[in-house]
Amino acid sequence: MSELMDYADVTANFDPVLGIEVHVELGTKTKMFDAAPNAFGGDPNTYVTPVSLGLPGCLPVVNHTAVEYAIKIGLALNCEIAEYCRFARKNYFYPDLTKAFQTSQFDEPIAHDGYVDVELEDGSLFRVQIERAHMEEDAGKNTHVGGAEGRIHGADHSLVDYNRAGVPLVEIVTRPIEGAGERAPEVAAAYVQTLRDIFRALGVSEARMERGNVRADINVSLRDTPESPLGVRTETKNVNSFRGIASAVRYEMQRQGAILSAGGSVNQETRHFHEEDGSTSQGRDKSDAEDYRYFPEPDLVPVAPSRQWVEELRASLPELPVAKRRRLREEWGYADMEMRDVINAGALEIIEATVEAGADPASARKWWMGELSRRAKERELSLEDMPVTPAQIAELQGLIDSGRINDKLARQALEGVLAGEGSPAEVVEARGLEVVSDDGALSKAVQDALDANPDVVEKIKGGKVAAAGALVGAVMKATRGQADAARVRELIMEMVGA
């Protein structure tokens, strides 16, 4: 690991500047330029066509839906939508590019000159300026065999899967992000999270970072003061977690700070991120645009979206995440910290769906942030991958609200739902979990508790009403938690004559 400068010393002596390039895989049915399926997984090299493989004589055709999704992203980021734009060939050789070039956009992107407001942990907003959002295709995937951690270094051979080659991408490039100061790691992570939430809200991508649907390249440089020229930047490639993004920024700030404070110079290069310890390591010298020998793609006609179409798409945009979160926080009555916990846990959409299914906001948060969060951690699953739906949680809470079950029985019912035994109502019926509130069934259990605890009975008769709690507990234990606790207390008081 490189020598690092104390983070507080970095922020006291240098001004960090960020630049972030985010790639999002679009959720179209087919690829960017051919009819091959756009799907996750599958056996290697099965989601391909001659166009995907770049075989001679094959001609590409632009995916209309991908263009629509790109325009929606541009509009959501307050960008200008080009009246005319072209694709270009970005030339470089790598095994996962069978054509030896990537079809992308260079000087004529579909969207440009926008901005997005990012909400930070304390509720403040930080505006990030967007330079461009352009369309391109993804490359295939290399698997390096024999090296440590699947990296090419030390590998004895590599395998190439072209299933991902040609998947539609939109790349979003920021202008230099200045003024973040010591909050630079937080700003970077919050920005990418904001984009992820926008992609999901628009319905243009599943935006699952663990699958690589969203990937970020993080540029970091340091300068002496905000008035100084921009410093030499490094680009940490393909970071795909929010924690990783913050860690990469922090590590690069500390690494570059140590180099500069010792009188050295930062090398402009790409770097690899290591999730296990948050460090980065040297990749290759950073290429500039001229190195790629861009030129217009001769096999594709220009894209010229009509202004009518653009305005129709603008009118179809949903409420965007920052505004939506603020509205829901007010409607649900959550404290700021409660809402931040929900957002950080990725539970906002699930809780919203649970509320829409009939649960009150407090109960929905209780289930997803409490019992279900604990069980998800035990199973090493995300909340959205848990085998229970928002509608089922709303139904479970409804059973509590109606008095059919209590909280303890509800947790048992949830176990059955998670085990695939059916809906909450079906599990309650099959397992016999309903609360016992019939006086006939409860009276015997209450009398048994009175007979077994004469000292408690005397305390109650002597005016120590709180002592009844011990008898309620005894009855609940005897009925395996299925007694109606409120009715049990009433019967105790009646039978004791208090």
N, C-alpha and C positions, 0 to 999 in steps of 0.2 A: 504494500500500500504506500502511496506517495506521502511525503511530508505534508502535514496540514497546519494551517494557521488557525488559532482560536477564532470561533465564529464572531464573537463580539468584537475582536480586533479587526476582522475583515470589514465588518459594517462600519466601524469607526474610521477606517483609513481609506476605504474604497467605495465607489458607487457602482452597484451591479446593474447590468443591462441584460435583458433577456430577449430571446427571439424564439418563438415556438412554431413548429410545423406539425400539424395534426393530420393524419391520414384516417379517413373513415371509409370502411367498406360499405357500399350501398346494398340494400336488401332487395335487389331486383331478382326476378326469377331466372334470368339468363345473364350472360357475361356482357362486358362493355361493347364488344364488337362482333360477337357471334352468338349462336343459339345454344352453346354448351350450358348445362345447368350451373347456376350459381348457388352452391350448397356447401355446408360445412361437413367435414368428414368424408367418408367414402373411401373405397380402396384407391390406392395411388394411381394416378393417371387414367381415371375412368370418367371424370367430368371434363372431357376435352373434345375438341373437333380439330380438323386441319388448321383452322384459323387460330385456335388457342395455341397450337404447336408451331405456328409460323411457317407452315410448309409452303414451298414455292407455288405461286399462282393463286393463292388464296386472298380474297379481298374482304376487308372488314366493312361492317355496316354499323352505324351508331345506334345504341340502345336508347329509344325515345324516353323510356321511363327514367333511365339514369340521368338524362338531361333535365327532366322535370325535377328530380330529386336534388340535383345540383343547384337549380334555380331556387328551389325552396330553401336550401341551406343558405344561399347568398342573401335572400330576402330576410331570413331570420337573423342574419348578422348585419343587417342594415346596409348591405352592399348595393352598389350600382350594378345592374344586370346588363351585360354587353348586348348591343343590338346586332353585333356580328363578331364571331370569334372562330378561331381555327385550331385544329390539332397540329402537333409538331412531333417530330421524331427526336427523342433524347437518346443519343448514341453512347452505349457503353457495353462492353462484353462481360457477361456473367453467366454461369451455367443455367440459372433459372430464367433467363431471357433467351428463348430459342431464336428470336429474330436479331439478336445483338443490338436491339434498340427498344425503348419503351415508348408507346404512343401516349403522349401527354399534351399539355398546353404550355406554351412558353410566354411569348410577348402579348398574347391575346387571350386572357382567361375569361371564363364565363361570368365571373363576378369579381368586383374590385372595390376598393375604397369604402370599407365599412367599419363597424365597431361592435363590441358587445360589452355590456356591464356585468361585472362579476361580483357576486356577493361573498364577502369574506366572513370569517367565523364570528366576528363581533357585529355583523349586520351591516357594515359599511360597504359601499360600492366602489369598485376599481374598474375604470374603463380601459379596455384593451383595444387598440386600433388594429383593424384587419387590412392588410395590404391587398390580398387576393385570395380567391378560392377557385381552383381549377380542376378540371376533370382529367383523369388518366386511368390506366389499367394497372392492376397489381401484377407482381411477378410470381413465379412458382416458389416452392419451398425446398431448401436444401437441408438434408439431414446428414450430419458429419458423423461417421462411425469410427470409433477407436480413440477419439480424443476425450479430454476431460470436459464434463458438463456439456457434451454435444457440440463443442466448438471445433472450428477447423484446425486450430493449432494442435498438432499431435495426432490428428485423425489419419487413418490409413486409406480411407476411401469415403466418397460422398454419394448419397442417393438424391435424386431430384424427382419431386412430385409436382406435376404441372396442373393439378386440379385448381389451384388458386390463380394460375396465370390467366390474365384477362378479366378478373373480377373487377367490377367498376369501383373506382376510388374517387373521392374528392379530397384534395389536399388544401388545407387552410393555412395560410402563412400570415403571421402577424408582422406589423411594423416593430421596430425596436421598442421593447416595453421598458419604459424609464420611470423612475420615481417610486419603485417598490421598496427600495432600501432593505432593511432587515427582514421585511415580510416577503421577499422575493420567492422563497420556496413555497410559501402559502399561496401567493398570487398565482404561481405557475400551476400548482395542483388544482386550485379553485377554477382557473380558466379552463383547463382540460375537462374538469368535471362539469362545468357549465355547458361546454360543447357537447359532451356525452348526453347530458339531459336534453339538450335541444334536439339532437339526432333522434332520440327516443320519442320526444313529444311530436316531432314531425312525422314519425313513422317511416323514416328513410333507411333505418338500420337498426338491427338488434343492439348494436353498440356494446357488445360484451367484450370488455377489455381482456378478459382471460382467454378469449378465443382469438385475439388479435384483430377484432373488428375495428378497434380504435387504437392507434399507435401514435406516439408523440416523439419527435426529435427535438431535443432541448438545447438551444444555443445559449451560452453564458459567456459574458466578458466582464471585465472590471476596468474601471477608469478612476483617476484620482478624485475628481469632483464631478458633479452633474454638468459643469461647464466644459469639461475636458473632452477632447475627441474620443470617439468610441475605441475601446480596447480591442485586442485580438481575441476572437471568439473560438470556442470549441463547440462541437455539435455531438451530443450524446444521443445515439441512435436507438429507435424502437423501444422506448420505455412504455410499458403498458399497465401501469398501476398508478393510482394517485399518490400513494405513499412513495413509490419509486421515483415519481417526478419530483416531489419535494426533496427527496434524498439526493437525487442527482444534482439538483441546483445547489443545494447546501454543500455537497462534497466538492463540486467544481469551484464554488466560491472560495472554499477553504484551501483547495489545492492551488488555484491560481494566485490567491493572496500570498501563500507561502513563497511561490516562485517570484512574484513581483517584489515582495518586501526584501528578498535576498538579492535583488538586482538582476534577476534573470528575465527572460522573455517567454511568453506563452506561445506555443506552436499552434497554428491554425490547423486543426485536425478533427477527424471524427473519433468518437470514443465509445467503448462498450460499457453498458451498465450491468452491475452485478447485484441482483436483488438480495442475495444472502447477507451482504454487509453494507449495501448502499454506496459502494465505491464505483469508480469508473477506471477503465484502462485504455491505453492507446490503441486506436484502430489504424487509420491511414490518413495521410495528408488530405485535407479537405479540397475537393474539386470545386472549381468555379464554373459559371455557366458556359464560358467559352470552351471548356474542356469537353463538354458533351456534344459539341457541333450540332446544335439545334438547327433544324430546317423544317419548313412546312410539310406536313404529311400529304403526299401526292395522291393517296388512295381514298381520302375522305373529303367530302365537300364541306364547306364552312357551315357552322351552326348559326342560325339567325332567328332567335325566338321573337315572335311578334309581340308588340307591346300589349295587345289585348290578352294574349296568353299569360304574359308576366303578371298583369293586373289581376287576372282570374286566380292565379296561384297565390298572389299576395292576399287576396280576399279569403282564401281557404286556409290560411295559416292559423294554427291553434294558439291558445294563450301560451306564452313562453314561460319557461320554468321559474325565473326569478320573480316575475309578477305573480305567477301561480302560487309559489311558496308563501309569499307575503300575504296573499289573500287567504289561503288555507290556514295559515298560522292564526290569523285574526278570527276566522270563522270557527275554528276548532278550539280556540281559547288556550293554545299551548304557550307555555313560557318559551322565551328565546332559547334557553338551554335544551328544553325538551325537543323543540323543532330541530335544532342542530344535531342532536343525537339521532333523531329519525332520519335526517338527510344523510348523515355520515354512515348510518347503517344500511343505506340504500333501501329504506322501508317506506318512503313517501308514497310511491305509487300503490304499493300493496295496502297500506293503511287507507289511502283514498278509496280504493276499490272496496275495502271492507266497510267503510262508512257508507258508500253508495249502496251496498248490499243490505244496510239496515242497522248496523252497529253504531253506537254513539262513539265520538272521537276518542274519549278517554279510554273506553274499553278496548277499542281497536288498537290503540297504542300499547295498552297493558299487555295484550296477548302477543303482539308481534315483537315488541321490545323486551318482553319478559320471558315467558315460558317458551315461545317458539324460537326466540333468539338463542336461548340456552340449548335447546334441543338441536338447532342448526349447527352450533359450534361442536356439539358432541358428535354429530354425523359428518362434520367437515363439509357442510353444504352452505350455499347462500340461501337467504330467506326465500327468494323466488324459486329455488329448486326444491323446497320442502314439499312433500306430498300432501298438501292441504291447500284449499283455495280460500280467497277472501270471503266468498259466499258461505263456505262452511264455518269459518270463524264467526261470521255474523249470525249464523244459525245457532252456533254453540252459545254465544252470548245471549241470544233470544231465549234459549232454554233456561238460562240463569235468571234473566229478567222476569220470565213468567213464573218462576218458582218451582219449575219441574226438577231442577238440579241446583246444587250449590257450587261454589268454586272448587272444592275438593273433588266432587264428583265430575265436574267439567274437565278437570285435568285427566281423570281416568277415561272419560269419553274421548278426549283428544288423543290419548294413546291408541284407542281403537281406530280412530280416523286415520292416524298416521300409519297404522298397520294395515290399512286397506280394508277395514271391516264394514265400511259404508259411511253414510252421512252421520252427523252427530245424533240426530233423532233415532236413526236405525241402531247406532251403537248403544245409546241409552236404553232402548227397548230390549236389545239382545242381551245386554249385560245386566239388566235389571238395576239400573243406576238411579231411578227416580227417587226424589225426596219422599220420605214417609211423613205424611202430615195427618193421617187418620188418627183420631183420638183413641180409638180402640187399640190400634197397634202400638201407639206410643205410651199409653197409660201403664201397661205392664212393665215396659222398660223403665219408666219413671219410678214406679213403685219399687222395682228391684234396686234402683239407685238409692232411693230413700232408705230402704231397709238396710243396705250395705254401708250407709254413711250417717248413722244417727247423730254423731257429733256435729256434722254439717247442718243437719235439720235443726238442731237446737240453736245454732248460731243464727240461722235465718229467722227462727221464731223470736230470737232475742233482738232482732232489728238489723242484723248484718246481712242485708240483702245481697251484697256482692258475692257472698259465699255460695250463692246459687250457681255461679260459674263452674264450680267443681262438679256439681251434679249434672249440669248440662254436658260437660266434657265426658262424664261417665256414660251418659245416655248415647252421646254421639259415637263413642267407642264401641258400645254394645251393638249399635245399629250400623256399624261400619261406615259411619259418616253420612248415612242416608236420612237421618231424622231432620225434621224442620226445626232448627235450633230455636227460632223465635217461639214456636208453639210449645216446644219442650219447656222453655223457661216459664211460659204461662201456666202449663200444667203443674210444674213444680210448685209455683206460688199458690195455686189453687189447692193442691193436695196437702201442702204444709199448713195452709190456713193463714198465710202471711198477708 
